[in-house]
Amino acid sequence: MSTPVTRDQFVVAPEGITHVPTGAAFTPHPGSPLSGNLRLGQLGSRLPNGDDHRPDEVRAMMQRLWAEYVEANPTAFDPSRPGEA
């Protein structure tokens, strides 16, 4: 059985979003919050503590939380307004 994916497992900041248990992370390109690099970390592997997070659930939650963050912080990715995140 897979381990539930919850909001509190993620850290969201202007630099990107990370799923702490697996280390999976999305880092946006400067000035472009919807494109960037995805690092999978241990996503898709059973963790040493026995947790087994479903990759599709982690990605879906990551996308949802990142979209919420970008919407709530519209100036965070505007290169003409540095430091307003």
N, C-alpha and C positions, 0 to 999 in steps of 0.2 A: 504494500500500500504506500502511496506517495505521501510525503510530508506537506501539509497545507502551506500555501504561500500567503503571507500577510503583509500589510503595509509597514508594520514595524520592523520588518526585515530589511528595509531599504534606507539608504542615506541619499538624500537629494540635495544638491547644491549647484551653484552656477557652473561648476566644473563638470557636472554630470550626475549620473545616478548609479549606485552600486547596490547589488543584492549581497548583503554582508555574508550570509552563510556560504554562498558558493564563490564569491568574488567576481561574479559576472557584472560587467559594468559597461555603460554607454558614456562616451565622452564626445560632446558636440564639437564640430569645427567652429573656430572663432567667427562670431557674427552669424552663424547658421545653426540654430538650435535643433533643427530637424534632420540634419545630416551629421555624420560623425563616425566614430569607431566603436565597434562592439567587441568587447573582450569576454570570452565565455567563462574564463576561470575554471571552476570544477562543475559547471552546469552540465547536467546529463550523467554525472557520476554519483554513486552513493558516497556520502561523506563519511569520514572516519567515525563520527558519532552515530552513524546509522541513518541519518536523514537522507531522504531521496526526493528532491524537489523536481517536479515535472518541468522540463524546459519550456514548454508552451505556456504554462501557467506563470512562470517567472517572467518570460518575455511580455506576456499580456499585461501583467501588473506593472512591469517596468515602463511600458509604453503609456499606460493610463496615468501613472504617477508623474512621468516626465511631461506629458501633455498638460496636466493640471499645473505643474510648476511653471512651464513656459507661459501659459495663459495668465497666471497670477503675477508674473514678473516680466511684463512686456519690454521693459527697458534693459533688462539684464543682457540681452544679446544684440543691442543696438550699438555698433562700433562708434557712432558719433556721440554716445553718452557713456563714456567709461566710468566705472565705479558706482553706477546707480542700481546695482543688483539688490 
